[in-house]
């Protein structure tokens, strides 16, 4: 007979904006310093699995899977979310799930560069819309008096355009100046440039002086647009 003991476990956190206590940086860097542990995080993002299932999915031994899980647990990247007690075997099977989304920002900030494949980096830049939208939702109350999905969509599009244009501009400069760089290093430079754009937008939203500059610029753009439309109507 199988009885289930449920444990909700910690809620998934969004570490696109990372705030870690002293000492946790080293722990997380070590935890993500293995492609196998990155793979475990990925398979545990959308499903909960036990030790045997993880070993089978990654085609590794249960002992190796256990070793990787211990490191991920100590770093608080995964946790036990459910336990199944098998009475007739006096055995408890633990089911694990990732606490963090192993998306572009998480992996590139914490995983050592030598464990990230160039193809994997290429897929992460420019930064996809989803993590941008998550950050926009956090900054939206600083931008708008009233927040709704339409405003989130518009602000996300503007920030994403800024990121994509930064990405395109840097690539054009690289070609123009004939820079020869390792593909992995260059993709990492692009990523941090794009992340800087997001941080800049967040700072504009939270700083009254920067916000005033942005508001003044927006007012001028609107004024010119209205004048242009008026001239078209007169013509």
C-alpha positions as CSV (number, residue, x, y, z in Angstrom):
1,X,0.0,0.0,0.0
2,X,1.3,3.4,-0.9
3,X,0.5,6.5,1.2
4,X,1.4,10.0,0.2
5,X,2.8,12.7,2.4
6,X,2.5,16.0,0.7
7,X,4.8,19.0,1.2
8,X,4.1,22.1,-0.8
9,X,7.8,23.1,-0.5
10,X,9.1,26.6,-1.2
11,X,7.4,28.6,-4.0
12,X,9.3,29.0,-7.2
13,X,11.3,32.1,-7.2
14,X,12.2,34.4,-10.0
15,X,15.9,35.1,-9.9
16,X,15.9,37.3,-12.9
17,X,16.5,39.9,-10.2
18,X,18.9,38.1,-7.9
19,X,19.3,38.9,-4.2
20,X,21.4,36.4,-2.4
21,X,22.9,36.3,1.1
22,X,26.6,36.4,1.6
23,X,28.2,33.1,0.7
24,X,25.3,31.9,-1.5
25,X,27.1,33.1,-4.7
26,X,29.8,30.5,-4.3
27,X,27.3,27.8,-3.5
28,X,25.2,28.5,-6.6
29,X,28.1,28.8,-8.9
30,X,29.3,25.4,-7.8
31,X,25.9,24.0,-8.2
32,X,25.6,25.2,-11.7
33,X,29.1,24.3,-12.6
34,X,28.0,21.0,-14.3
35,X,26.0,20.4,-17.4
36,X,24.4,17.4,-15.7
37,X,23.1,19.6,-12.9
38,X,21.8,22.2,-15.4
39,X,20.0,19.3,-17.1
40,X,18.5,18.2,-13.8
41,X,17.2,21.7,-13.2
42,X,15.6,21.8,-16.6
43,X,13.8,18.5,-16.2
44,X,12.6,19.5,-12.7
45,X,11.3,22.9,-13.8
46,X,8.0,21.6,-15.1
47,X,7.6,18.3,-13.3
48,X,8.5,16.5,-10.1
49,X,10.6,13.4,-10.4
50,X,12.2,10.9,-8.0
51,X,15.8,9.8,-8.0
52,X,15.3,6.8,-10.4
53,X,13.3,8.9,-12.9
54,X,16.0,11.6,-13.0
55,X,18.8,9.1,-13.5
56,X,16.8,7.4,-16.3
57,X,16.0,10.8,-18.1
58,X,19.7,11.8,-17.9
59,X,21.0,8.3,-18.7
60,X,23.3,8.4,-15.6
61,X,23.5,6.1,-12.6
62,X,21.3,6.6,-9.5
63,X,24.5,7.2,-7.5
64,X,25.5,10.0,-9.8
65,X,22.0,11.5,-9.8
66,X,22.0,11.5,-6.0
67,X,25.4,13.3,-5.9
68,X,24.1,16.0,-8.2
69,X,20.8,16.3,-6.3
70,X,22.7,16.8,-3.0
71,X,24.6,19.7,-4.4
72,X,21.5,21.3,-5.9
73,X,19.6,20.8,-2.6
74,X,22.3,22.5,-0.5
75,X,22.2,25.4,-2.9
76,X,18.4,25.6,-2.5
77,X,18.0,25.2,-6.3
78,X,15.8,22.1,-5.8
79,X,13.7,20.8,-3.0
80,X,11.7,17.7,-2.0
81,X,8.1,18.5,-2.7
82,X,6.5,15.1,-2.1
83,X,7.3,11.9,-0.3
84,X,5.8,8.5,-1.0
85,X,6.0,5.9,1.8
86,X,5.9,2.3,0.7
87,X,5.0,0.5,3.9
88,X,5.6,-3.1,2.8
89,X,9.2,-2.1,1.8
90,X,9.9,0.3,4.7
91,X,11.0,2.7,2.1
92,X,10.4,6.4,1.3
93,X,10.6,7.7,-2.2
94,X,11.3,11.4,-2.5
95,X,10.2,13.6,-5.4
96,X,12.1,16.7,-6.3
97,X,11.3,19.9,-8.1
98,X,13.3,23.0,-9.2
99,X,12.9,26.1,-7.0
100,X,14.2,28.4,-9.8
101,X,13.6,28.7,-13.5
102,X,16.8,27.9,-15.3
103,X,16.3,30.5,-17.9
104,X,18.8,32.8,-19.7
105,X,19.5,35.2,-16.9
106,X,19.9,32.5,-14.2
107,X,22.2,30.3,-16.2
108,X,24.4,33.0,-17.7
109,X,24.8,34.8,-14.4
110,X,25.8,31.8,-12.3
111,X,27.0,28.9,-14.5
112,X,30.8,29.0,-15.3
113,X,31.3,29.9,-18.9
114,X,33.1,26.6,-19.7
115,X,29.9,24.6,-19.0
116,X,27.7,26.6,-21.3
117,X,27.6,25.6,-25.0
118,X,27.9,28.3,-27.6
119,X,24.6,27.1,-29.2
120,X,22.9,27.4,-25.8
121,X,24.1,31.0,-25.4
122,X,23.0,31.8,-28.9
123,X,19.4,30.7,-28.0
124,X,19.4,33.0,-25.0
125,X,20.3,36.3,-26.8
126,X,18.6,38.5,-27.6
127,X,16.7,37.9,-24.3
128,X,13.3,36.3,-25.0
129,X,10.2,38.3,-24.2
130,X,9.0,36.2,-21.2
131,X,11.7,37.2,-18.7
132,X,11.4,40.8,-19.8
133,X,7.7,40.7,-19.2
134,X,8.3,39.3,-15.7
135,X,10.6,42.2,-14.8
136,X,8.3,44.7,-16.4
137,X,5.4,43.5,-14.2
138,X,7.6,44.1,-11.2
139,X,8.5,47.7,-12.2
140,X,5.0,48.5,-13.6
141,X,3.7,50.0,-10.3
142,X,6.6,52.5,-10.4
143,X,5.7,53.5,-14.0
144,X,1.8,53.6,-14.0
145,X,-0.7,54.8,-11.4
146,X,-3.0,51.9,-12.5
147,X,-1.5,48.7,-13.9
148,X,-3.3,46.6,-16.5
149,X,-2.4,44.0,-19.1
150,X,-2.4,46.4,-22.0
151,X,0.1,48.7,-20.3
152,X,2.3,45.7,-19.4
153,X,2.2,44.6,-23.0
154,X,3.1,48.1,-24.3
155,X,6.0,48.6,-21.8
156,X,7.3,45.1,-22.5
157,X,7.3,45.8,-26.2
158,X,9.3,49.0,-25.7
159,X,11.8,47.4,-23.4
160,X,12.2,44.4,-25.7
161,X,12.7,46.8,-28.7
162,X,15.5,48.5,-26.7
163,X,17.1,45.2,-26.0
164,X,16.9,44.0,-29.5
165,X,18.2,47.3,-30.9
166,X,21.2,47.1,-28.5
167,X,21.9,43.6,-29.6
168,X,21.7,44.6,-33.3
169,X,23.9,47.7,-32.7
170,X,26.6,45.8,-30.9
171,X,26.7,43.2,-33.7
172,X,27.0,45.9,-36.3
173,X,29.8,47.6,-34.4
174,X,31.6,44.2,-34.2
175,X,31.4,43.8,-37.9
176,X,32.3,47.4,-38.6
177,X,35.5,47.3,-36.5
178,X,36.3,43.7,-37.6
179,X,36.4,42.4,-34.0
180,X,37.5,38.8,-33.8
181,X,36.1,37.3,-30.6
182,X,35.3,33.9,-29.2
183,X,31.7,33.2,-29.9
184,X,30.9,32.3,-26.3
185,X,32.5,35.4,-24.9
186,X,30.8,37.7,-27.5
187,X,27.4,36.2,-26.7
188,X,28.0,36.8,-23.0
189,X,28.9,40.4,-23.7
190,X,25.7,40.8,-25.7
191,X,23.7,39.2,-22.8
192,X,25.1,41.6,-20.2
193,X,24.6,44.6,-22.5
194,X,20.9,43.6,-22.8
195,X,20.6,43.0,-19.1
196,X,22.0,46.5,-18.6
197,X,19.2,47.9,-20.7
198,X,16.6,46.2,-18.4
199,X,18.4,47.5,-15.3
200,X,18.5,51.0,-16.8
201,X,14.7,50.9,-17.5
202,X,14.1,49.7,-13.9
203,X,16.2,52.6,-12.6
204,X,14.3,55.1,-14.7
205,X,11.0,53.8,-13.3
206,X,12.2,54.0,-9.7
207,X,14.1,57.3,-9.8
208,X,12.0,60.5,-10.0
209,X,14.7,62.6,-11.8
210,X,15.2,59.9,-14.5
211,X,11.4,59.4,-14.7
212,X,10.9,63.2,-15.3
213,X,13.5,63.1,-18.2
214,X,11.6,60.1,-19.8
215,X,8.3,61.8,-19.3
216,X,9.5,65.1,-20.9
217,X,10.9,63.2,-23.8
218,X,7.6,61.3,-24.2
219,X,5.7,64.5,-24.1
220,X,7.8,66.0,-26.9
221,X,7.3,62.9,-29.0
222,X,3.6,63.1,-28.5
223,X,3.5,66.8,-29.3
224,X,5.4,66.3,-32.6
225,X,3.2,63.4,-33.5
226,X,0.0,65.5,-32.9
227,X,1.5,68.3,-35.0
228,X,2.4,65.9,-37.8
229,X,-1.1,64.5,-37.8
230,X,-2.6,68.0,-37.8
231,X,-0.5,69.1,-40.8
232,X,-1.6,66.0,-42.7
233,X,-5.3,66.8,-42.1
234,X,-4.7,70.5,-43.2
235,X,-3.0,69.3,-46.4
